[in-house]
Amino acid sequence: QDISLLPPPLPPVSIEGGLVRHIPLAPHQLVTPITPQSDLFVLAQFGLPRFDAARWRLELTGLIERPCWLSFDDIRALPKRRLESFHQCAGFPQKPDVTTRRIGNVVWGGADLGDLLRSVGIRPEARFLWSYGLDHGDFDGKPAGHYLKDLPLNRLARGDVLLAYEINGEPLTQAHGFPLRLVIPGYYGTNSVKWLYRLDLADRRADGIFTTILYNDPVPAAEGGSAGDTRPVWAAPPEAAIVAPQPQARLARRPVEIWGWAWAEAGVARVEISADQGKSWFASALQPRSQWSWQRFSAAWQPPASGRFTLMARATDTAGATQPMGPARNTVHAVEVEVATA
């Protein structure tokens, strides 16, 4: 198809409100395998952008052979893919030791970004993809310009990165990034830029505050890190959340099913359960992963006595990484319950 090399001007953008933090569901409320769009968390650092969607377009620029722009109709005319994936918030940008467990699992619909970029020609010196959203403003007193994130092109080479315009077969709502958002399965949601309007291939990492200052975690000394060494918050490490029993549940002294969801960029290999605050662990049954989805785990537990118990779930991914007891973004999930005397 013929695509103009001269992009039309961006539509005027106004920002509605300030920080948006909408967390509809706690872990014990994640009872369905697919999370409805209305129940999926929303985090918007600057607020929600308002603009004329009819004037929106996506620019492809930087280290590519044929810079161009695409309208929404151009995007929808590309072959459509559907992809099931967990979708997780990374939590607080400057607090890698705080666990938030804002998570869902959805089916994205959209165009394959790798196929599109290969069709316009990726130059050999390109190493990173910069992605820009229409939202803009100041964050924590620092000017940020447009929301800007990046990802290494070697992740793009693994496939399944989408230009998404649907969730569970429904069009994206404004809050979830209409008309288009980037989706990087296995990466934290902060990298899946909403209200996407520009993609720029570069030979280095992006220079915005959300790549140079925020969302960069210290590298532990145990992993070879020195003072000041950081790494970007990209791929999600293993994590598990107990759905049932729910916190403060009163249980009878009979077999109880402990179940929940586990996820990781690498896929989860096993989930272990503890009923004695992590002193001992036993195996659970784990369902296989579908594409990049979360995985259901379950185990039967016989309470040995009445009283209060702390149930824990600990995931290990296929690369051998295991959830820490904390503090970390993926601290082991613990649920306190009470077993009745009779």
PyMOL commands that set and color helices and strands:
alter all, ss='L'
color gray80, all
select helices_A, chain A and resi 27-29+37-39+53-55+72-77+113-120+153-157+189-191+209-212+221-223
alter helices_A, ss='H'
color red, helices_A
select strands_A, chain A and resi 14-16+20-22+42-44+48-50+58-62+68-70+80-88+103-112+128-139+142-152+162-167+170-171+181-183+196-202+216-218+230-232+239-244+250-251+256-263+268-274+282-283+285-286+295-301+307-317+333-339
alter strands_A, ss='S'
color yellow, strands_A
deselect
rebuild
show_as cartoon
